[in-house]
Amino acid sequence: MRIQKETERPTKSLLAAAALVLLGVLASAGTAQACAVCFGDPNSQLTKAMAPGILFLLGCIGTVLSGFGVMFCYWARRMKRAHALNDGAIG
């Protein structure tokens, strides 16, 4: 006879809740419709104005991600410099 651990029960109930939510999302997918911009005329002024807006937002995301990359590179160089100073002081 297998003894069930106390940690297994919440995991099973959490998995059942996630499956229920997924089932609800999949059941309501048939009622989803495209927005007026996506469903409308590709030559309309609204659709033409949407393209520069999307490019601007992608530029904002790229700028923020580049900033994080520069920050991590700076931290890595700073950490190497600190380790080199500590190794020289100890050894």
C-alpha positions in Angstrom: 0.0 0.0 0.0 1.4 3.4 -1.0 1.3 6.2 1.4 0.3 9.5 -0.2 2.4 12.5 0.7 0.6 15.7 1.8 2.3 17.7 -1.0 0.8 15.5 -3.7 -2.8 16.5 -3.0 -2.5 20.3 -3.7 -0.5 19.5 -6.8 -3.3 17.3 -8.2 -6.0 19.9 -7.3 -3.9 22.7 -9.0 -3.5 20.5 -12.1 -7.3 19.9 -12.2 -8.0 23.6 -11.8 -5.5 24.4 -14.7 -7.2 21.8 -16.9 -10.6 23.2 -16.1 -9.5 26.8 -17.0 -7.8 25.5 -20.3 -11.0 23.7 -21.2 -13.0 26.9 -20.6 -10.7 28.9 -22.8 -10.9 26.3 -25.6 -14.6 26.1 -25.3 -15.0 29.9 -25.7 -12.6 30.2 -28.6 -15.4 29.8 -31.2 -16.9 33.1 -30.1 -13.7 35.1 -30.6 -13.6 37.4 -33.5 -11.0 39.6 -35.1 -10.9 43.3 -34.3 -12.1 45.9 -36.8 -8.6 46.7 -37.9 -7.6 43.1 -38.6 -10.9 42.2 -40.1 -11.3 45.4 -42.2 -9.9 46.8 -45.4 -6.1 46.4 -45.7 -6.0 49.7 -47.7 -7.8 51.8 -45.1 -6.2 54.8 -43.4 -6.5 53.1 -40.0 -4.6 50.0 -41.2 -1.9 52.1 -42.8 -1.4 54.1 -39.7 -1.1 51.0 -37.6 2.2 49.9 -39.2 4.3 52.8 -37.9 2.7 52.4 -34.4 3.8 48.8 -34.3 7.3 49.6 -35.4 7.5 52.3 -32.7 6.4 49.9 -30.0 8.9 47.3 -31.3 11.6 50.0 -31.1 10.7 50.7 -27.5 10.9 47.1 -26.6 14.3 46.8 -28.4 15.6 49.8 -26.5 14.6 48.4 -23.1 16.1 45.0 -23.9 19.3 46.5 -25.2 19.5 48.5 -21.9 19.2 45.4 -19.9 22.0 43.7 -22.0 24.3 46.7 -21.5 23.6 46.6 -17.8 24.4 42.9 -17.5 27.6 43.3 -19.5 28.6 46.2 -17.2 27.9 44.1 -14.1 30.0 41.2 -15.6 33.0 43.4 -16.2 32.7 45.0 -12.8 32.5 41.6 -11.2 35.6 40.4 -13.0 37.5 43.6 -12.0 36.4 43.0 -8.3 37.5 39.4 -8.4 40.9 40.4 -9.9 41.4 43.0 -7.2 40.5 40.5 -4.4 42.7 37.8 -5.9 45.7 40.2 -6.0 45.1 41.3 -2.4 44.7 37.8 -1.0 47.5 36.0 -3.0 
